């Protein structure tokens, strides 16, 4: 809602970018701290390298999916789309996760264990990012007459002058709640190996439902929005991961 925070010379500090950066830095710090607490491999800046490639590839994937769902606008003015704050989170989630899997494979590390440990911090970073969406006015909700509706000012991505559901804040609250749940499960040792699966299942289910409250144009596949369509595959991946996590471990040879 108030995206232009302040200026330093010709540079404008935007709330969207600041919140995304805050989310990434908080997640990196938490992930590195947890890895050390668990005695997991952090030598050779493994975690820093993992996060770097996940963020880099994730941002590229999020922008690529945004281009695809905004193809008509991209054809008219490619630079405007490339230079905007527009990203589709699912593109970043999928591409970032694939980057992590490849990175771990090259380093001969068990990806599933690291994903289970780090997934709470993915949700944490997303929570900060959704606050950034609210500040910029992107990913806005449907028009409403409810008291919780917000009116965005001129210059926001959201249409100005009408009450809209603050879906960005709903999503942020859901992400922070997901972080709290997964973090608690890990600390309490409540089947932490299933954390990665639960993250995918709960996030995709929540995102599918949240899409019904969105009011922005974001592409569609049949009767579903692009994100709802992708949610089905992410949910299926989570169910498969949960099934794998619940398989009995082979007995060690004597």
N, C-alpha and C positions, 0 to 999 in steps of 0.2 A: 504494500500500500504506500509506503514511503521508501522508494527504491534508491533515490539519489540522496545519499547521506551527507557527504561533504566533498569539497573539491580541494585538491592539492595542486596548485598551478593549473595546468590543462587537464589533469587527471581527475575524473570523478569516481569516487568510491561508491559502488552500488551495493545495496543491501543483499541482493541476490547472490552476487559473487562472494560477499563477505560471509554469508551464512553457509554457502557451499564449502568455502575454505575452512570455516570453523568446524564443520562436520568432518571433513577429511582429516584435519589435524587432530581433532579429538579422537577419531577412530584409530588413527595411526598410533597415537600415544597409548591408548587403551590396549590395542592389539600387541604392541611391543612389550608392554608391561605384563600382560597375561602370558605371553610366550615365555618370558623369563621366569615367571612364577611357576609355570608348568615344567620348566626344565627342557622346553622344546628347542629345537635348533634355531638359534638366532645369530650364530657366528657368520662372519662374512656379510653382514648387513642383509641377511636373508629376508627378514620381514620388510625392511625398507625397500628392497628390490621388488618383492612381491607386491607391495602396495603401489609402488611407482608404476609398474606395468598394468596392474588392475585399473588404476585411475586413468592412465593414459589411454589404454584400449577401451576402457569403459566410457570415457567422454567421447571418444571417436564413434563408438557404437551408438551412444545416445543421440549424437548429432546426426548420424547416418539414418537412423530410424525416423528422426524428426523430418529430415529431408524427404524421406519416402512418403510419410503421411501428409506432408505439405508440398507435394510434388508440383501442383499447379502454381503455387506461390513461388516455388524455387525456379520454375521455368521462366516466370515473369521477371524475377529479380534475384538471381542466385546469391549475390553479395549480401543482400538484406537478410536472407535466410541464414546464411553462413555466419553472419556477424551478430545475429540476434541471440538472446538468452535461451532460445528454444532448444530443448532436449526432451527426448522421450526416455523416461527412467528405465523402462524395460530393455531398451537397446543397450543401456549401460550395464544393467544387471547381468544380462545374458553374455555380452561380450567380455565383461570384466571377469565373470566366473570362468569362462573358457580360457581367458588369458592366465588366470590363476592355476587352472588344471594343467595347462601346457608348461607353465613355469615350474610347478612342483614336479611334474614328470621329468623335466630336464635335470632337475636337482635331485631326482630319485627320492622324493619326499611323498608321504602319504597325504594326498590332497584332501581326502574325505575328513581326516582328523583335523587338519588345519581349517577347513571350511566350517566344521562343526564348532571350532573354537572361536573363529573370527566373525561368524555370521551375526552375533549380537551387535557388533560394531558396524556392520553394514546397515542394519536397521537404525542404529544411532545416527549415522551420517545422513541417512535418508530423512530422518526426522528434522535435522537442521536444514536440509535442502528444501523441504516442503515449506518451512518458514520463509526461506528465500523466495519461493514461488508466490507466497502470499504478499510479500513486500513488492514484488515486481508486477503482481496481478495476473500472472500466467496460470494455467491449469485451474481456471476459475469455475465456480459452481453455477447451478441453474438459478434463474430468477426466483425470488421468494418474497412473501409478505411477512415472514416470521421475524420476531424481534432479533434473532441471531444474524439476520442478514447484514451484509456490509456493502457500503457504497464506495467504489474505487474512484480516485480522482482522475482528471484528464492526464493523459500521458502514460497510463497503465496499459498493460496488454488486455485487461478486462474492460468491457464496455462501461463507460462512466455514466453516472447519474441514475443507476438502478440498483435495487437491493439484490445481492447475490449470496447464495450459500457459501460460507467460507470453507469450501471443501479442502483447501490446502491445509488449514489448521486441523480439520478432522483427520486428514491423512498423517499429519505430523504427530498428533496425539496417538494414533494407531501405531506408528513406527516406534515412538518412544516406549509405548506399552509392550510392543514386541521385543524391544531391546531388554526391558526389565524382566520379562518372562524368561527369555533365553539365557540372560546373564545369571539369573537366579538358579535356573536348572543346572547350569555349568558349575556354579559354586557349590550347590548342594549335591552334586554328583547324581542327579536324577536322569539317568540314561543320557549323558551328554553327547554320546555318539549319534544320537538321533536329532540333535539340535539343527544340523544342516537341513535335514528333511522337513522338520517342523517349520523352519524359517520359510522354505519354499512353499509349503502347503498353506500356512497361515497368511503369508504375504499375498500370494496369488488369490486366495479366497477373498481377503479383504479388499484387494484392488479390484476384483471383479465386481463386487457389490458397490464400491465407491464410485465406479464409473457411471452408475445410474444417476449420481448426483452432479456429475460434471456438466458444464454448459458450453465448453469450448469445442471447436472443431478439431478432431484429432484422428480422422481416418476411420474406416470401418471395413469389416469383412463380413458380408451378409448382414444379419441383424445385430451383430456384435461390433463393439468398437475394436480397434486394433489391439488395445491393451487387454480387453476381455478375451479376445481370441488367443493372444499369447499366454494369458493366465491359465488357460486349459492345459497347455503344454508344460508350463512351470509346475502346475499342480500335479500332473502326471509324473514329472521328474521327481517331485518331492515324495510321492507315494512309493515310487520305485526305490528311492534312497532309504525310506523308512523300512521297507521290506528287507533290503539288504542289511540294514543296521540290526534288525531283529533276528537275522539268521544265527543259529548257534555257531560259536567259534569252534574250529577243529581242535581236537585234543592234541596237546603237544606230545611228540614222540618221546618215548622213554629211552 
